Amino acid sequence: MKLVETGSVFITDIDVGSRLRAVDEDVAQGLAAIIKDSVLLHPISLLRVGNRLRLGPGGHRLRAFQILEREAIPAFIWESEADDPDAEIRMLEITENIGRRELSALDRAAHVAELKTIYVKLHGETRGGDRKSEKSKRQTLPFWSLSDEVSTKMGLSERTVRADAALFDGLTPASRKAVIGTALADNRAQLVVLSKQSLDTPFTEMLRWQLASRAEFDRLVVQNPDSLTDLERAARVLYLQKTAFGGKVTKQSFGVIYDAPARFDISKLMPMLEDVHDRLCGVVIECMGFAEFIGQYDRPETLFYLDPPYWGNETDYGEGSFCRADFELLASLLFKIKGRFILSLNDRPEVRKCFDAFNVKAVTTTYSLGGGGKAKVAKELVITN
């Protein structure tokens, strides 16, 4: 493009066209109030297309002049030197907006992705190694050779600019539309997670062809969950829990039932998940420590049921989730609550001593973990206030 004219242009001669960034009416109103008693310091940019002028950067400024009912607006007028003036006008808009601090993380990613698309459309990409003139090379530079300039405009690293383009490409049109105007639109970390989701692959399809296999179990046990999407992590947890001995969450080993079919059976698994969903659809699920939970929900009408790890098996729910000292903390909290509680634990002298301020009732139960005739009778304590 080349600049061919500067001056005032009648607003009626301007075609707005589609915009990458919608005009915010509140911003335009505020800008109109500023411009009303002053002058426009930054003219809008227009591209001459035939007998008409197409708007580039300056959507909010143009709207402010319309609010003020002005007939004309200061403008830079450009002339296209490419075969695709629409792409050039889009590039004008993006290169001005891309450095704006008020852009959300989603807006910025959209601008970078659009800039890449337009640049490649206008100039193409080369893989290097060909002997071209310097002018030809400048016209066909790969987009990422300009990422340093883009990152300078945005105040971001070149790596982040690249990541923004990948982030936007990873979002489906539906997910982009869903987050516009929400807090998530400016939460880059959560947008990255969303962009990595296999949204076109239902959860059931991820498990459909899975079989109970020791090799697959061993592979998933050592796999780093942080490298997976949320859906992939859910599928991994479900597979390991169904195939691990005793359903343990730590120090898992592959479980085999010698007199029954494999426990991972997709034909039975999905109805089971539906039953679980139906049971829990009216339940509020929290993820917090027991002390915080009790403080949050304690009311005179509350009944707490507590099922901590057995004394001597404090790490069964995972390393760091519970420790021996937590039994005394739990007892002190329960002593002060307004509501009622039921607590079940293994029958140990230490448990009886720790909770001797409450009603303690000994009961018998059967531990059947392992099956195969290995069931045994055991003593437990039911503790209440």
N, C-alpha and C positions, 0 to 999 in steps of 0.2 A: 504494500500500500504506500501511497505517497500523499502528503498533505498538499492540497491544492488551493484551499481558501479558508479564511477565518472571518467571522462576523456574525451578525444576528440573522436568525432564520425564523420564518413564520412557523409556528407550532403545527398549523394545519398541513404543512408540507412534509411532516415527519411521520414515517411508518415505524411503529414500535416493534411489531413482530413478536415471536416467542422469546421468553427470557429465561436464562438459566437461574436467575435469582429474582424471585417475585418482589414487587414493590411493597414495602411495609407502609401502610397508610399513616400510622403514627409517626414514623420517621419522616415521611414526606411533609406532614403537618408541621413538625418541629422545624424542618429545614425551611419551609415557607415563612415561618415566623422570623427566622434569622435573615432571610433574603429580603424580606419586605422593605426594610429601611436601609438596605445596603446594596451591594452589587455582587454578582456571581463571579467569584474569583477563579473557578475552575469550569471552563466551558464544557459542554457535552461534546461527544464525538459522533459524527455522522458519516456514513458511507454512501457515496453517490451511486445509485443503481438505476440506470436509465434516467428517467425524468423525476425520480423520487429520491428521497433521502432516508436511509435506514438508520435507526438508532443503535449506537454501540454503547459505550459506558455513559451513564448519566440518567438512568431510569428514575431515581428519586429526585434528581434536580428537575427533570422534565415535569414530573408530577407536581412538584412544588410550584412551578411556574403556572401550571394549569389551575392549581388551587387559588393562586393569586390573580387568575384571569388575565394573565399577560398574553399578548399576541405573539411575541417573538422571544427567542432565547439565544444567548451567545453560544457559538458552536465552532468546533474545528471540523472541516469537511475534508474527507479523505476520498481518494479514488482507488479502486481496486486494480491490482496488477495480476490477479490470479483468475483462474477459470471458475472459481467457486466463491462469489462475494458473500454468500451466506456464512460460509466457514470463516471468512476473514472478519466479518462483523462480530461473530461469536468469539473469535480470538481477541478482538479488541476489548470486548466486555470482560472476558476472563482475566486478561493480563492486568486490568485496572483493579478488579475486585479481589484478586487472589491474595493481595497483601493486607486486606482489611482485617483489623483485629476483631470486629464484631461478627465475623463469620463463625458459624458453629463448626465443630469437627466434621459433621456430615457435609455441610456446605463446602468446606475446604477440600475434602476428598472428592466431592462432585466436580469442583472447579479443576482440580489437577487431572482427574480422569478425562474430563471434557477437553482440556487443553491438549492432552496426549492424543486423543482421537483426532482433533482438528489439525494438529501439527503434522501428524502422519498423513492425513488426507491431503493437506496442502503440499507437503514437501517429500513424502515418502520416507522410507528408511533404507539405509545401506548397511551392509555387513563389513565394510572396509575392505582394503586390499586392491580396489580397482583404481586405475590411473585416470582420474578425472581432473578437470580444471579446478582451480580454487573456487571460482564462482559456482560451478556445478556442485562441488562438495558442500559449499555453504547452503545451497538450496536443498540438499538431500541429507543433511546431518540427522542422525538418529535423534529422536526426541530427548532421550536421556542425556545427550550431550549438552542440552540446555537446562538440565535440572539444577545445575549450580546457580544459574541466574534466577530460576524460579524460587529456589530455597532462600536466596538472598532477599528477594521481595517479601517472602513470607516469614522470614526470621526463623526458619527451621533448617534442620540438617538435610543434606541431599538424601540420606537414607530414609528420613521421614517422608519426604516428598514421594519417593518411590513407593513407600509403604502405603501412603494415602491412596495412590492409584490402585494398588492391589486391594486395599480395603473396600473401595467403592465397587470394584469389579466383582468382589465376593458377595456383595449384598444383592439380593433379588429385588426386582422392582417393587414387589409387595412389601418387603421389609423396609425399604427406603421410605415408601409412602407412610408406613405405620409409625415411624419414629419422628417424622417431621413435626416440629412444634412441641416435642416432648423434651424432657431433661436428658433422655438418652441420646438425642441428636448432638449434644455437646460432650458426651462421655466417650472419648476415643477408645479407652480400654474395653468398654462394653461393646462398642461398635465392631472392634476387631474380633471379639468372641462371636458376635452375631454373624459376621462375614464368613467365619469359618464353619458355621453350622451347615450340615448337609440337609438343607431345608427341602430339597426335592426328593429326599430319600426318607420315607417314613421309618419310625423307630422299628416297627415290625419287620420291615424289609431288611434292616440291618442284621436281624437275628434269624431270618427265615430259613437260611440254608446252614445254620450253625448246628453242629453235632457235639455230643459229649465226647471229648477227646483229651487225654492226658497231655499230649503235646501242645494243644491249643491252650489248655489250662496253664501249663508251665510258661508259655509265651506271654500270656496276659498278666501273670503274676509279676513278672519282671518289667513289664512295660511301664513307662513313665506316664502317669495320667495327665500330667501338664501338657503333653504333646497332643492330646486328643480334644475334640470338640465336646460340648456338653452331652450331645446324644451318644457319641462314642464312649464317653466315660460311663454313662448310664448303662449302656449295653455291656460294657466290661464288668461293672459291679454286679449286674444281674447274673451274668454268666458265672462269675467266680463264686458268688453266694450260693447259687444252685448246685455247683459241682464241688465245692470245698467240703471237706469233712467237718461236720458239725456246724456249718454256716459261719465259721470263724472269720473275723475281719483282719486278724493279724496272724502271722506264721501259718498261712494257709497251706494245706496239702490236699491233693486230689482224693476225693472220696469215692469209694466203690461199694455198691450194695450187691452182694453175691446172689441174692435170691429175689431180685426185683429189677425192673427195667431202669435205664439211665434216668437220672433225675432232671436232666435238661432235655425237655421235650417241648418243642415249640407249639405243637398241637394242644398241649395242656397248659402251656405257660400263658398264652394270651387270655384264655378264659379266667385264669387265676388273677392276672393283672386287672382285668375288668372287675372281678369281685373285690379286689383290694381297693380299686378306685371307688366303687359304689359304697364301700364301708367308710372310706376316709373323705368322701367329697364334702361332708359337712364339718370336718375337723380342721382346726387351726394348727398348723405345724410350726413349731419354733425351733431355732437352732441357737441355743444359749446354754451357759453353765447352769447347774442346778440351783445355785444360790441366787442368781439373777432371776431364774424362772419362778422360784418360790416367792421372791419379793414382788414380782410382777403380778402374780395371780392370786396371792393370798387374800381371801375374804372369809367372813364367818361362814358363808355357805359353800366354800370350796372343799372338795375332797381330793387330796393328792394320793395317787398310787405311785410308789417309788420302787424301782427295781434296779438297784446299783449292782456292779459286779460283786461276786462272792468275795468274802474276806479270804485273802490269799491268792486271789485271781484278779487283782485290780487292773491288769493291762488287757483283759479279754476284750474290752471294747475299743482298744487301740491305745498306743503309747501316748501318755500325757493327758488322756481324757479323764482319768481318775487315779487317785493315789491313796495310800493307807491313811494319811492324815485327813482325807476328805470325810471319813466316817465320823470323826469327832466334830468336824464343821457341820455336817449334815444333822447330827444329833442336837447341836446347839441351835441351829436354825429351826428345827422342828419343835423344840421346846417353847419357842416364842410365837409360833404362828397362831393366827386367829381361827383358821379352818381346821379340818380333820385330815388325818393321813393314814394310809396303810403301807407298810414297808415289809418286804420279804427279803430274807437273807439266809445264808447257811447257818446251821446251829454250831457256833463256836463259842468257847468261853469268852474270847475277846469281844464278840458281838454282844453277848449278854451284858457284859460289863459296860460297854460303850453306850448301850441303849437301856440301861437299868432304870431310868427315870420314867419309862413308858410301860404300857401293858405289853407283856411278852408271852406269846403262846406258842408252844412247840407243836409241830405237825409232822406227819410223814408224807413223803411223796416218792415217786419212782423216777430215777434217771435212766432214760432209755437211749442215750446217745451211743451210737455204734451199732445198735440192733444186734441181730444174730444171737439172741439169748443172753446178751450181756447186761440186760436191765438189772438195776439194783435199787433196793429201798434206801432212802436217805432221810435224814432229819433236817427240817428247816424251821425258821422262826417267822411268825407273823407278828409284826410290832405295830401297835396303834396308840393313839392318844385318847 
